[in-house]
């Protein structure tokens, strides 16, 4: 073997060793959760080695935050920060055989492509091309403004308003009454 070929083999060996030190994405299972600091510990797979506390990524943070802290037992994907294998960040959770995709209580089926659902326990907000469905108790702290009809299980609330406005009294006051004049400011 020539001297040049030996030198090239040594360089390849050193290059391979350095590339092997660059951190690669890893799968793991959440072993502990610190909700106050939005951190988790993860058991790396397949080695079974537990990490220290790791940050968990969110869809967005700041004035508009979208987040869901992973739970103990969830499978997560970790990526190395700046290529350092010992500086990992949890970037997402993934369904697995231990954690199957949930069934939407709205449709009774898993959520298909092109739809979005937020499912927590038995409550669900399901967005489909046909509209948005809320399954469960809906509490609104503020006003509800609608440019269309509002309905309940009996019918449109505009029918209730029409019936109320045109109601009649029996007794000493008979006949149709006029629309009440609001006294509230």
ChimeraX attribute file (.defattr): number of C-alpha atoms within 10 A of each C-alpha:
attribute: neighborCount
match mode: 1-to-1
recipient: residues
	/A:1	5
	/A:2	6
	/A:3	8
	/A:4	9
	/A:5	10
	/A:6	11
	/A:7	11
	/A:8	11
	/A:9	12
	/A:10	12
	/A:11	12
	/A:12	12
	/A:13	12
	/A:14	12
	/A:15	11
	/A:16	11
	/A:17	11
	/A:18	10
	/A:19	10
	/A:20	10
	/A:21	11
	/A:22	13
	/A:23	17
	/A:24	14
	/A:25	15
	/A:26	16
	/A:27	18
	/A:28	24
	/A:29	22
	/A:30	22
	/A:31	17
	/A:32	19
	/A:33	18
	/A:34	14
	/A:35	11
	/A:36	6
	/A:37	11
	/A:38	17
	/A:39	20
	/A:40	24
	/A:41	21
	/A:42	29
	/A:43	20
	/A:44	20
	/A:45	13
	/A:46	9
	/A:47	8
	/A:48	11
	/A:49	11
	/A:50	16
	/A:51	18
	/A:52	15
	/A:53	17
	/A:54	19
	/A:55	18
	/A:56	22
	/A:57	18
	/A:58	15
	/A:59	11
	/A:60	10
	/A:61	10
	/A:62	6
	/A:63	6
	/A:64	8
	/A:65	10
	/A:66	10
	/A:67	13
	/A:68	13
	/A:69	16
	/A:70	22
	/A:71	17
	/A:72	14
	/A:73	15
	/A:74	17
	/A:75	25
	/A:76	24
	/A:77	18
	/A:78	25
	/A:79	20
	/A:80	17
	/A:81	14
	/A:82	10
	/A:83	14
	/A:84	13
	/A:85	16
	/A:86	13
	/A:87	16
	/A:88	25
	/A:89	20
	/A:90	25
	/A:91	15
	/A:92	17
	/A:93	20
	/A:94	12
	/A:95	12
	/A:96	11
	/A:97	7
	/A:98	9
	/A:99	11
	/A:100	10
	/A:101	13
	/A:102	15
	/A:103	13
	/A:104	20
	/A:105	19
	/A:106	17
	/A:107	10
	/A:108	9
	/A:109	11
	/A:110	14
	/A:111	20
	/A:112	10
	/A:113	6
	/A:114	8
	/A:115	10
	/A:116	14
	/A:117	20
	/A:118	13
	/A:119	15
	/A:120	9
	/A:121	9
	/A:122	10
	/A:123	16
	/A:124	18
	/A:125	19
	/A:126	20
	/A:127	16
	/A:128	14
	/A:129	8
	/A:130	6
	/A:131	7
	/A:132	12
	/A:133	14
	/A:134	15
	/A:135	15
	/A:136	13
	/A:137	9
	/A:138	9
	/A:139	6
	/A:140	7
	/A:141	6
	/A:142	6
	/A:143	6
	/A:144	6
	/A:145	7
	/A:146	7
	/A:147	5
	/A:148	6
	/A:149	9
	/A:150	11
	/A:151	11
	/A:152	7
	/A:153	5
	/A:154	8
	/A:155	11
	/A:156	12
	/A:157	13
	/A:158	12
	/A:159	12
	/A:160	12
	/A:161	11
	/A:162	11
	/A:163	11
	/A:164	13
	/A:165	14
	/A:166	13
	/A:167	13
	/A:168	13
	/A:169	10
	/A:170	8
	/A:171	6
	/A:172	6
	/A:173	9
	/A:174	9
	/A:175	12
	/A:176	12
	/A:177	13
	/A:178	10
	/A:179	11
	/A:180	8
	/A:181	6
	/A:182	6
	/A:183	5
	/A:184	4
	/A:185	3
